[in-house]
Amino acid sequence: MKSVQILLVEDNEGDIMLIEEAFDEAKLANNLNVVKNGEKAIQFLNKEEPFTSAVTPDLIILDVNLPRKNGHEVLQYIKNSSKLKHIPVIMLTTSSSDKDISLSYENHANCYITKPVEVNDFLRAVTSIEDFWISLVQLPTHT
């Protein structure tokens, strides 16, 4: 199985640990890179210091409520970039506001998932991401 490169943009340590745990338990061939704010996400995607050796992700999991640049700003940047716009972006956030959902899809998010409050439901949501986006969907190859 091809190794899938995933970029997680999340500032909540507890959510990062749960997502890492869910990916570890699935035992899929994937590499999870984590950055904790929107500016670092853009630096990572542009392979700027300190991410000069970063691998372009096959999939991005993006929170809406981030420091420095929020998830909507990062999503706009990705989808307006000819080099990055092909990468599927999953919005995974605590926000269930119609405004955030609409804005995400207007900016070409590939899906929007509200983080469940219960730990088991949260793990099930992350597992569903894996099942669909990693096991089932054909992701584009890097150009």
ZIDALIN-V606299 format. One record per backbone hydrogen bond with DSSP energy under -1.0 kcal/mol. CO is the residue of the C=O (numbers start at 1). NH is the residue of the N-H. E is the energy in kcal/mol with one decimal. If there is no record, write none. Layout:
# ZIDALIN-V606299
co = <CO | CO>
nh = <NH | NH>
e = <E | E>
This chain:
# ZIDALIN-V606299
co = <4 | 5 | 5 | 6 | 7 | 8 | 9 | 12 | 13 | 14 | 15 | 16 | 17 | 18 | 19 | 20 | 21 | 22 | 28 | 29 | 31 | 33 | 35 | 37 | 38 | 39 | 40 | 41 | 42 | 43 | 44 | 48 | 51 | 59 | 60 | 61 | 62 | 64 | 64 | 67 | 67 | 70 | 71 | 72 | 73 | 74 | 75 | 76 | 78 | 81 | 84 | 88 | 89 | 89 | 90 | 91 | 93 | 97 | 98 | 99 | 100 | 101 | 102 | 103 | 104 | 105 | 111 | 113 | 118 | 119 | 120 | 121 | 122 | 123 | 124 | 125 | 126 | 127 | 128 | 129 | 130 | 130 | 132>
nh = <31 | 58 | 59 | 33 | 61 | 35 | 63 | 16 | 17 | 18 | 19 | 20 | 21 | 22 | 23 | 24 | 25 | 26 | 30 | 4 | 6 | 8 | 10 | 41 | 42 | 43 | 44 | 45 | 46 | 48 | 47 | 51 | 54 | 7 | 90 | 9 | 92 | 66 | 71 | 38 | 69 | 74 | 75 | 76 | 77 | 78 | 79 | 80 | 81 | 85 | 87 | 60 | 110 | 111 | 62 | 113 | 115 | 101 | 102 | 103 | 104 | 105 | 106 | 107 | 109 | 108 | 91 | 93 | 122 | 123 | 124 | 125 | 126 | 127 | 128 | 129 | 130 | 131 | 132 | 133 | 134 | 135 | 137>
e = <-2.9 | -3.1 | -1.5 | -3.0 | -2.9 | -2.4 | -2.0 | -2.4 | -2.4 | -2.1 | -2.5 | -2.7 | -2.4 | -2.5 | -2.4 | -2.5 | -2.6 | -1.5 | -1.7 | -2.3 | -3.2 | -3.4 | -1.9 | -1.7 | -2.0 | -2.3 | -2.9 | -2.6 | -1.9 | -2.7 | -1.2 | -3.7 | -2.0 | -2.5 | -3.2 | -3.2 | -2.1 | -1.3 | -3.0 | -1.8 | -2.3 | -2.1 | -2.8 | -2.4 | -2.1 | -2.6 | -2.7 | -1.4 | -1.3 | -2.6 | -2.4 | -2.3 | -2.3 | -1.1 | -3.2 | -3.4 | -3.5 | -2.3 | -2.9 | -2.6 | -2.1 | -2.0 | -2.6 | -1.7 | -2.4 | -1.6 | -2.8 | -2.1 | -2.5 | -2.8 | -2.1 | -2.1 | -2.2 | -2.4 | -2.1 | -1.8 | -2.2 | -3.1 | -2.5 | -2.6 | -1.8 | -1.9 | -2.7>
